Amino acid sequence: MKKSSPRAVKVLLFVTLSMVPVIVPTIALAQTGQTNDDDKGVKQDAKDAGHSTKEATKKTGSNIKKGTKHVVNKSASKTAEGSDKVADKTKP
């Protein structure tokens, strides 16, 4: 086996170390860019869920209001109908 010359080792070491300042920030920026995209996606998903919940709540409240009116009106009409029957039966 042939021994490496100290000059070749120094050159190889110099080339490798000179690339580190370029490679490390590139990797770091690539990771933070990916994280920001994920955060924006999560944030938008949360906003969408909030809007959906708001619309569902409004729709449910509207249906409850309609149902309550229906029940009140139906019971009032049945009460009036019952009182008319009682009034008819009690007439002399």
MARNUNU-231960 format. One record per atom (N, C-alpha, C, O): atom name; x, y, z; residue number from 0; chain. Coordinates in pm, 1 decimal, decimal comma. Atoms other than C-alpha are relative to their C-alpha. Layout:
<rs>
CA / X / Y / Z / NUM / A
...
</rs>
This chain:
<rs>
N / 82,3 / -117,2 / 0,0 / 0 / A
CA / 0,0 / 0,0 / 0,0 / 0 / A
C / 86,9 / 123,7 / 0,0 / 0 / A
O / 194,0 / 130,0 / 60,5 / 0 / A
N / -71,5 / -125,5 / 11,9 / 1 / A
CA / 108,2 / 343,2 / -80,4 / 1 / A
C / -44,1 / 94,9 / 110,7 / 1 / A
O / -163,6 / 106,6 / 137,8 / 1 / A
N / 30,4 / -94,9 / -105,3 / 2 / A
CA / 126,3 / 599,4 / 198,6 / 2 / A
C / -47,4 / 131,5 / -60,3 / 2 / A
O / 3,7 / 175,2 / -163,4 / 2 / A
N / 46,8 / -130,6 / 46,6 / 3 / A
CA / -65,6 / 924,1 / 156,1 / 3 / A
C / 101,0 / 104,6 / 40,7 / 3 / A
O / 158,6 / 100,7 / 149,4 / 3 / A
N / -93,9 / -106,3 / -33,8 / 4 / A
CA / 148,0 / 1225,1 / 143,0 / 4 / A
C / -70,0 / 100,8 / 89,7 / 4 / A
O / -190,6 / 121,2 / 75,7 / 4 / A
N / 62,5 / -98,1 / -88,6 / 5 / A
CA / 86,4 / 1486,8 / 411,7 / 5 / A
C / -60,2 / 115,7 / -77,7 / 5 / A
O / -157,3 / 176,3 / -32,4 / 5 / A
N / 53,6 / -109,7 / 81,0 / 6 / A
CA / 27,4 / 1743,3 / 138,9 / 6 / A
C / -136,9 / -36,4 / -54,4 / 6 / A
O / -226,7 / 47,9 / -54,7 / 6 / A
N / 129,5 / 44,4 / 53,6 / 7 / A
CA / -257,6 / 1539,2 / -15,2 / 7 / A
C / -105,8 / -1,4 / 109,5 / 7 / A
O / -220,6 / 35,9 / 85,3 / 7 / A
N / 93,6 / 2,7 / -112,6 / 8 / A
CA / -419,6 / 1492,8 / 325,8 / 8 / A
C / -41,9 / 142,2 / 35,3 / 8 / A
O / -159,5 / 168,3 / 60,9 / 8 / A
N / 31,4 / -140,1 / -31,4 / 9 / A
CA / -396,7 / 1866,6 / 393,8 / 9 / A
C / -93,1 / 60,3 / -103,6 / 9 / A
O / -185,2 / 133,8 / -68,2 / 9 / A
N / 86,0 / -52,8 / 106,6 / 10 / A
CA / -553,5 / 1949,8 / 56,3 / 10 / A
C / -140,5 / -56,4 / 13,5 / 10 / A
O / -238,7 / 16,9 / 2,3 / 10 / A
N / 130,6 / 64,3 / -16,0 / 11 / A
CA / -834,1 / 1699,3 / 109,7 / 11 / A
C / -73,5 / 58,3 / 121,2 / 11 / A
O / -193,0 / 86,8 / 114,0 / 11 / A
N / 58,4 / -58,4 / -119,5 / 12 / A
CA / -895,5 / 1833,1 / 459,4 / 12 / A
C / -44,8 / 144,4 / -25,6 / 12 / A
O / -151,9 / 184,6 / 19,8 / 12 / A
N / 34,4 / -138,5 / 32,9 / 13 / A
CA / -896,2 / 2191,7 / 330,9 / 13 / A
C / -126,1 / 6,3 / -86,1 / 13 / A
O / -215,2 / 87,2 / -60,5 / 13 / A
N / 117,3 / 0,2 / 88,6 / 14 / A
CA / -1146,9 / 2112,8 / 54,8 / 14 / A
C / -125,0 / -40,0 / 78,1 / 14 / A
O / -230,7 / 20,7 / 61,4 / 14 / A
N / 115,2 / 45,3 / -78,5 / 15 / A
CA / -1375,4 / 1926,5 / 295,7 / 15 / A
C / -46,8 / 107,9 / 96,0 / 15 / A
O / -166,5 / 135,4 / 105,3 / 15 / A
N / 36,9 / -104,0 / -96,3 / 16 / A
CA / -1367,1 / 2198,7 / 558,2 / 16 / A
C / -48,9 / 127,7 / -67,0 / 16 / A
O / -127,8 / 201,5 / -8,0 / 16 / A
N / 47,9 / -119,6 / 69,0 / 17 / A
CA / -1419,6 / 2473,0 / 302,3 / 17 / A
C / -144,1 / -15,8 / -47,9 / 17 / A
O / -211,8 / 84,0 / -72,9 / 17 / A
N / 138,6 / 22,8 / 42,2 / 18 / A
CA / -1749,7 / 2312,3 / 199,2 / 18 / A
C / -97,8 / 5,2 / 116,8 / 18 / A
O / -217,3 / 25,2 / 95,1 / 18 / A
N / 87,3 / 2,2 / -117,2 / 19 / A
CA / -1888,1 / 2298,2 / 555,1 / 19 / A
C / -80,0 / 129,2 / 14,8 / 19 / A
O / -200,1 / 121,0 / 40,7 / 19 / A
N / 80,3 / -122,1 / -14,8 / 20 / A
CA / -1989,1 / 2668,8 / 569,8 / 20 / A
C / -110,5 / 13,7 / -104,5 / 20 / A
O / -206,2 / 88,3 / -83,9 / 20 / A
N / 103,0 / -6,0 / 102,8 / 21 / A
CA / -2190,3 / 2618,6 / 253,0 / 21 / A
C / -106,6 / -105,9 / 25,3 / 21 / A
O / -225,4 / -79,9 / 6,3 / 21 / A
N / 93,3 / 111,9 / -15,6 / 22 / A
CA / -2349,5 / 2283,7 / 335,7 / 22 / A
C / -87,4 / 15,2 / 124,0 / 22 / A
O / -208,2 / -7,1 / 116,3 / 22 / A
N / 75,4 / -5,8 / -126,1 / 23 / A
CA / -2454,7 / 2341,8 / 699,0 / 23 / A
C / -114,3 / 101,8 / -5,5 / 23 / A
O / -226,6 / 66,7 / 30,8 / 23 / A
N / 114,8 / -93,2 / 7,3 / 24 / A
CA / -2660,9 / 2660,6 / 642,9 / 24 / A
C / -105,8 / -44,7 / -100,2 / 24 / A
O / -225,0 / -21,7 / -79,5 / 24 / A
N / 96,2 / 48,5 / 99,2 / 25 / A
CA / -2820,1 / 2504,6 / 336,6 / 25 / A
C / -91,6 / -104,1 / 61,9 / 25 / A
O / -212,8 / -101,0 / 40,6 / 25 / A
N / 80,8 / 102,8 / -66,5 / 26 / A
CA / -2936,3 / 2206,8 / 540,4 / 26 / A
C / -91,8 / 64,4 / 103,5 / 26 / A
O / -209,2 / 28,8 / 113,4 / 26 / A
N / 80,8 / -66,3 / -103,0 / 27 / A
CA / -3056,0 / 2431,4 / 823,2 / 27 / A
C / -115,9 / 77,7 / -61,3 / 27 / A
O / -227,9 / 71,7 / -10,5 / 27 / A
N / 106,7 / -76,3 / 65,4 / 28 / A
CA / -3253,2 / 2657,6 / 588,9 / 28 / A
C / -104,0 / -91,5 / -63,2 / 28 / A
O / -223,3 / -61,2 / -62,5 / 28 / A
N / 93,9 / 94,8 / 60,7 / 29 / A
CA / -3405,8 / 2361,0 / 411,4 / 29 / A
C / -93,8 / -56,5 / 105,8 / 29 / A
O / -212,4 / -75,9 / 79,0 / 29 / A
N / 84,1 / 54,2 / -106,1 / 30 / A
CA / -3532,8 / 2224,1 / 741,4 / 30 / A
C / -95,3 / 104,2 / 55,5 / 30 / A
O / -211,6 / 72,9 / 80,6 / 30 / A
N / 89,9 / -102,0 / -53,0 / 31 / A
CA / -3672,5 / 2553,1 / 869,9 / 31 / A
C / -104,4 / 39,4 / -103,0 / 31 / A
O / -217,5 / 70,6 / -65,9 / 31 / A
N / 98,0 / -30,2 / 103,8 / 32 / A
CA / -3841,0 / 2622,2 / 537,2 / 32 / A
C / -110,4 / -103,7 / -1,9 / 32 / A
O / -227,5 / -71,1 / -21,5 / 32 / A
N / 97,8 / 107,6 / -1,9 / 33 / A
CA / -4012,2 / 2288,5 / 557,3 / 33 / A
C / -89,1 / 11,9 / 123,5 / 33 / A
O / -209,6 / -11,6 / 115,3 / 33 / A
N / 76,2 / -16,3 / -123,1 / 34 / A
CA / -4120,5 / 2352,2 / 915,7 / 34 / A
C / -98,9 / 115,1 / -12,7 / 34 / A
O / -212,9 / 103,2 / 32,2 / 34 / A
N / 91,0 / -113,6 / 15,8 / 35 / A
CA / -4268,8 / 2692,7 / 826,7 / 35 / A
C / -117,9 / -35,6 / -87,5 / 35 / A
O / -230,3 / 6,8 / -60,4 / 35 / A
N / 110,4 / 42,0 / 85,9 / 36 / A
CA / -4473,5 / 2537,4 / 548,0 / 36 / A
C / -97,9 / -86,9 / 77,6 / 36 / A
O / -219,3 / -73,0 / 62,8 / 36 / A
N / 86,3 / 85,3 / -80,3 / 37 / A
CA / -4604,4 / 2275,3 / 789,1 / 37 / A
C / -78,4 / 83,0 / 101,2 / 37 / A
O / -196,7 / 57,7 / 123,9 / 37 / A
N / 68,3 / -84,9 / -96,9 / 38 / A
CA / -4685,5 / 2542,7 / 1048,3 / 38 / A
C / -112,7 / 78,5 / -66,0 / 38 / A
O / -221,1 / 91,9 / -9,2 / 38 / A
N / 104,2 / -73,9 / 71,2 / 39 / A
CA / -4877,3 / 2746,6 / 792,2 / 39 / A
C / -116,2 / -91,9 / -32,7 / 39 / A
O / -232,0 / -51,2 / -22,9 / 39 / A
N / 105,5 / 96,0 / 30,6 / 40 / A
CA / -5070,4 / 2436,9 / 690,7 / 40 / A
C / -82,7 / -32,3 / 122,8 / 40 / A
O / -205,2 / -41,2 / 115,0 / 40 / A
N / 69,8 / 29,3 / -124,6 / 41 / A
CA / -5156,9 / 2357,7 / 1051,3 / 41 / A
C / -83,0 / 120,3 / 42,1 / 41 / A
O / -196,7 / 105,7 / 86,8 / 41 / A
N / 72,2 / -121,8 / -36,9 / 42 / A
CA / -5255,3 / 2717,4 / 1115,8 / 42 / A
C / -125,1 / 16,4 / -86,1 / 42 / A
O / -232,1 / 49,6 / -35,1 / 42 / A
N / 115,0 / -12,9 / 89,2 / 43 / A
CA / -5482,0 / 2723,6 / 811,5 / 43 / A
C / -103,6 / -107,6 / 30,1 / 43 / A
O / -223,7 / -81,4 / 23,7 / 43 / A
N / 92,9 / 106,2 / -36,2 / 44 / A
CA / -5632,8 / 2388,1 / 910,7 / 44 / A
C / -79,6 / 38,8 / 124,4 / 44 / A
O / -199,7 / 13,0 / 132,0 / 44 / A
N / 68,8 / -42,7 / -121,9 / 45 / A
CA / -5715,1 / 2530,7 / 1253,3 / 45 / A
C / -102,3 / 108,5 / -31,3 / 45 / A
O / -212,4 / 108,6 / 23,7 / 45 / A
N / 94,6 / -105,2 / 40,0 / 46 / A
CA / -5875,3 / 2836,2 / 1093,6 / 46 / A
C / -121,6 / -61,0 / -70,4 / 46 / A
O / -235,6 / -23,7 / -42,6 / 46 / A
N / 110,2 / 64,6 / 71,5 / 47 / A
CA / -6081,5 / 2617,1 / 861,1 / 47 / A
C / -91,6 / -74,0 / 96,6 / 47 / A
O / -213,8 / -70,0 / 82,2 / 47 / A
N / 80,9 / 71,4 / -98,7 / 48 / A
CA / -6195,4 / 2404,6 / 1154,1 / 48 / A
C / -84,5 / 98,2 / 80,7 / 48 / A
O / -200,1 / 69,6 / 111,7 / 48 / A
N / 75,2 / -101,3 / -73,5 / 49 / A
CA / -6298,5 / 2718,7 / 1342,0 / 49 / A
C / -117,0 / 53,7 / -79,9 / 49 / A
O / -226,3 / 72,3 / -26,5 / 49 / A
N / 108,4 / -49,4 / 85,3 / 50 / A
CA / -6500,9 / 2846,7 / 1048,0 / 50 / A
C / -109,4 / -105,5 / -15,5 / 50 / A
O / -228,0 / -72,4 / -14,2 / 50 / A
N / 98,5 / 107,5 / 12,0 / 51 / A
CA / -6670,1 / 2508,4 / 1006,0 / 51 / A
C / -83,1 / -12,0 / 127,2 / 51 / A
O / -204,6 / -30,4 / 121,3 / 51 / A
N / 70,8 / 7,6 / -127,8 / 52 / A
CA / -6758,4 / 2499,4 / 1374,9 / 52 / A
C / -98,0 / 115,8 / 13,2 / 52 / A
O / -210,4 / 98,1 / 60,3 / 52 / A
N / 87,0 / -117,4 / -7,3 / 53 / A
CA / -6900,2 / 2850,8 / 1353,6 / 53 / A
C / -125,2 / -21,0 / -85,2 / 53 / A
O / -236,7 / 5,3 / -40,2 / 53 / A
N / 114,8 / 21,0 / 89,4 / 54 / A
CA / -7121,4 / 2762,1 / 1057,8 / 54 / A
C / -92,4 / -109,0 / 54,0 / 54 / A
O / -214,6 / -95,9 / 46,8 / 54 / A
N / 81,7 / 107,5 / -56,1 / 55 / A
CA / -7238,0 / 2438,9 / 1221,6 / 55 / A
C / -79,6 / 48,9 / 119,9 / 55 / A
O / -195,5 / 11,0 / 137,0 / 55 / A
N / 69,1 / -55,4 / -117,1 / 56 / A
CA / -7326,4 / 2626,1 / 1540,8 / 56 / A
C / -115,4 / 89,5 / -42,6 / 56 / A
O / -224,3 / 82,7 / 14,3 / 56 / A
N / 106,2 / -87,3 / 49,4 / 57 / A
CA / -7524,0 / 2886,5 / 1348,8 / 57 / A
C / -115,8 / -81,8 / -55,9 / 57 / A
O / -232,3 / -51,3 / -30,2 / 57 / A
N / 103,3 / 84,2 / 60,2 / 58 / A
CA / -7710,8 / 2617,3 / 1156,7 / 58 / A
C / -79,7 / -73,5 / 107,7 / 58 / A
O / -202,2 / -82,8 / 99,7 / 58 / A
N / 67,9 / 70,3 / -108,9 / 59 / A
CA / -7788,2 / 2421,7 / 1473,6 / 59 / A
C / -90,6 / 95,2 / 77,3 / 59 / A
O / -204,2 / 60,9 / 109,8 / 59 / A
N / 81,9 / -98,1 / -71,5 / 60 / A
CA / -7910,0 / 2734,6 / 1651,7 / 60 / A
C / -124,0 / 37,2 / -78,0 / 60 / A
O / -231,8 / 52,2 / -20,4 / 60 / A
N / 114,9 / -33,6 / 84,1 / 61 / A
CA / -8134,7 / 2820,4 / 1358,5 / 61 / A
C / -103,6 / -112,6 / 2,1 / 61 / A
O / -223,6 / -87,0 / 11,4 / 61 / A
N / 92,3 / 113,7 / -1,7 / 62 / A
CA / -8283,4 / 2469,9 / 1353,7 / 62 / A
C / -68,9 / -14,2 / 135,3 / 62 / A
O / -186,2 / -51,1 / 141,1 / 62 / A
N / 61,4 / 5,7 / -132,9 / 63 / A
CA / -8342,9 / 2478,5 / 1730,0 / 63 / A
C / -108,8 / 106,6 / 11,4 / 63 / A
O / -216,4 / 81,5 / 65,8 / 63 / A
N / 98,6 / -108,1 / -4,2 / 64 / A
CA / -8521,0 / 2812,3 / 1693,8 / 64 / A
C / -126,5 / -39,4 / -77,1 / 64 / A
O / -238,2 / -19,0 / -29,6 / 64 / A
N / 115,6 / 42,2 / 80,8 / 65 / A
CA / -8743,8 / 2674,5 / 1417,3 / 65 / A
C / -78,6 / -110,0 / 70,4 / 65 / A
O / -201,7 / -108,2 / 72,2 / 65 / A
N / 66,1 / 110,1 / -70,0 / 66 / A
CA / -8816,4 / 2358,6 / 1615,7 / 66 / A
C / -77,0 / 48,6 / 121,3 / 66 / A
O / -187,6 / 1,6 / 148,2 / 66 / A
N / 66,2 / -54,4 / -118,3 / 67 / A
CA / -8902,1 / 2554,8 / 1927,8 / 67 / A
C / -127,7 / 73,0 / -38,8 / 67 / A
O / -231,3 / 57,0 / 25,8 / 67 / A
N / 120,4 / -70,1 / 47,2 / 68 / A
CA / -9142,6 / 2777,8 / 1736,5 / 68 / A
C / -107,9 / -100,4 / -40,3 / 68 / A
O / -225,6 / -81,8 / -9,6 / 68 / A
N / 95,1 / 101,7 / 45,6 / 69 / A
CA / -9304,9 / 2470,4 / 1582,3 / 69 / A
C / -69,8 / -65,2 / 119,5 / 69 / A
O / -191,8 / -81,6 / 119,6 / 69 / A
N / 55,8 / 65,4 / -118,4 / 70 / A
CA / -9352,5 / 2302,9 / 1921,5 / 70 / A
C / -93,2 / 93,9 / 74,7 / 70 / A
O / -201,6 / 53,1 / 116,4 / 70 / A
N / 83,6 / -96,2 / -72,0 / 71 / A
CA / -9488,8 / 2617,4 / 2085,5 / 71 / A
C / -131,8 / 21,3 / -74,1 / 71 / A
O / -238,9 / 19,7 / -13,4 / 71 / A
N / 123,1 / -23,0 / 77,4 / 72 / A
CA / -9735,1 / 2681,5 / 1803,3 / 72 / A
C / -89,3 / -123,9 / -0,9 / 72 / A
O / -211,5 / -112,0 / 8,6 / 72 / A
N / 78,7 / 123,8 / 2,5 / 73 / A
CA / -9843,9 / 2316,1 / 1788,8 / 73 / A
C / -68,5 / -21,2 / 134,4 / 73 / A
O / -185,9 / -57,8 / 139,9 / 73 / A
N / 60,7 / 19,8 / -132,2 / 74 / A
CA / -9898,5 / 2298,4 / 2164,6 / 74 / A
C / -108,8 / 104,3 / 25,9 / 74 / A
O / -209,5 / 74,2 / 90,0 / 74 / A
N / 102,9 / -103,1 / -18,1 / 75 / A
CA / -10090,4 / 2626,2 / 2159,9 / 75 / A
C / -126,7 / -36,8 / -75,8 / 75 / A
O / -237,8 / -19,9 / -25,6 / 75 / A
N / 119,5 / 36,9 / 77,8 / 76 / A
CA / -10318,4 / 2502,1 / 1885,4 / 76 / A
C / -70,6 / -120,9 / 61,8 / 76 / A
O / -193,5 / -127,1 / 61,8 / 76 / A
N / 62,4 / 116,5 / -63,8 / 77 / A
CA / -10375,1 / 2169,1 / 2063,3 / 77 / A
C / -67,6 / 39,9 / 130,6 / 77 / A
O / -171,3 / -16,0 / 166,4 / 77 / A
N / 62,8 / -48,9 / -123,6 / 78 / A
CA / -10447,9 / 2353,5 / 2388,3 / 78 / A
C / -131,6 / 69,0 / -33,2 / 78 / A
O / -232,4 / 49,7 / 34,8 / 78 / A
N / 124,1 / -67,2 / 41,0 / 79 / A
CA / -10701,0 / 2569,3 / 2209,9 / 79 / A
C / -104,2 / -102,6 / -44,4 / 79 / A
O / -222,6 / -89,8 / -13,3 / 79 / A
N / 91,4 / 106,1 / 45,9 / 80 / A
CA / -10851,5 / 2260,2 / 2047,5 / 80 / A
C / -59,8 / -74,5 / 119,4 / 80 / A
O / -179,3 / -103,7 / 121,6 / 80 / A
N / 49,7 / 69,1 / -120,2 / 81 / A
CA / -10877,5 / 2086,4 / 2386,0 / 81 / A
C / -96,9 / 85,8 / 78,6 / 81 / A
O / -197,7 / 36,6 / 129,3 / 81 / A
N / 90,3 / -87,4 / -75,8 / 82 / A
CA / -11033,8 / 2388,4 / 2550,5 / 82 / A
C / -133,7 / 15,1 / -72,6 / 82 / A
O / -237,3 / 30,3 / -8,0 / 82 / A
N / 125,5 / -7,1 / 75,3 / 83 / A
CA / -11292,0 / 2406,7 / 2271,1 / 83 / A
C / -85,5 / -124,4 / 23,8 / 83 / A
O / -207,8 / -115,7 / 34,5 / 83 / A
N / 72,8 / 124,6 / -26,7 / 84 / A
CA / -11384,3 / 2041,9 / 2329,7 / 84 / A
C / -64,2 / 4,5 / 138,8 / 84 / A
O / -178,8 / -36,4 / 157,6 / 84 / A
N / 52,5 / -9,6 / -136,2 / 85 / A
CA / -11423,9 / 2106,9 / 2701,1 / 85 / A
C / -115,2 / 99,0 / 3,7 / 85 / A
O / -214,8 / 76,3 / 72,4 / 85 / A
N / 105,2 / -100,1 / 2,4 / 86 / A
CA / -11631,2 / 2415,8 / 2628,9 / 86 / A
C / -125,8 / -58,6 / -64,1 / 86 / A
O / -236,7 / -29,4 / -19,3 / 86 / A
N / 115,6 / 61,2 / 66,0 / 87 / A
CA / -11857,4 / 2214,2 / 2395,3 / 87 / A
C / -69,1 / -98,1 / 94,9 / 87 / A
O / -191,9 / -105,7 / 97,5 / 87 / A
N / 58,5 / 100,3 / -89,6 / 88 / A
CA / -11907,7 / 1942,0 / 2656,5 / 88 / A
C / -69,6 / 62,8 / 120,0 / 88 / A
O / -162,8 / 5,8 / 176,7 / 88 / A
N / 59,3 / -61,8 / -119,6 / 89 / A
CA / -11990,3 / 2183,1 / 2932,9 / 89 / A
C / -117,3 / 90,5 / -31,8 / 89 / A
O / -178,8 / 145,1 / 59,8 / 89 / A
N / 114,4 / -82,5 / 33,6 / 90 / A
CA / -12255,0 / 2373,6 / 2739,6 / 90 / A
C / -128,6 / -71,9 / 41,6 / 90 / A
O / -139,7 / -193,6 / 26,6 / 90 / A
N / 127,5 / 63,1 / -39,3 / 91 / A
CA / -12609,3 / 2315,3 / 2873,6 / 91 / A
C / -86,7 / -39,6 / -116,5 / 91 / A
O / -195,8 / -93,2 / -97,0 / 91 / A
</rs>
